[in-house]
Amino acid sequence: MLVATVSAIEGRPVQWYLGVVSGGALAAGVRRPVGACESGPRAIDLRDARDTAMFEMLREAAERGANAVIGVDLGYESIPVSSEGTALMVTVSGTAVRV
């Protein structure tokens, strides 16, 4: 599937606009006190979170019959998790199209 941050793909005119699609994931970045136990869910890094969010968006686009997503935008937001630190929310959205 084609993915572009621009609103059009050169030489590939849009045949159908199929709506906005999106995805999201958390990149855990909780700071733990020195000596704290590392148990709990595995923290995923920023790249994994971005890829997970992108995969969710592309899955939704494919369900709508798209073969491309244009106007893709990535967003990052810091979310307080506890007094020990924060996590980073990664979101991605775009317009599912048929070219």
Secondary structure as GFF3:
##gff-version 3
##sequence-region A 1 99
A	DSSP	beta_strand	2	3	.	.	.	ID=ss1
A	DSSP	beta_strand	16	30	.	.	.	ID=ss2
A	DSSP	alpha_helix	46	63	.	.	.	ID=ss3
A	DSSP	beta_strand	68	82	.	.	.	ID=ss4
A	DSSP	beta_strand	85	98	.	.	.	ID=ss5
###
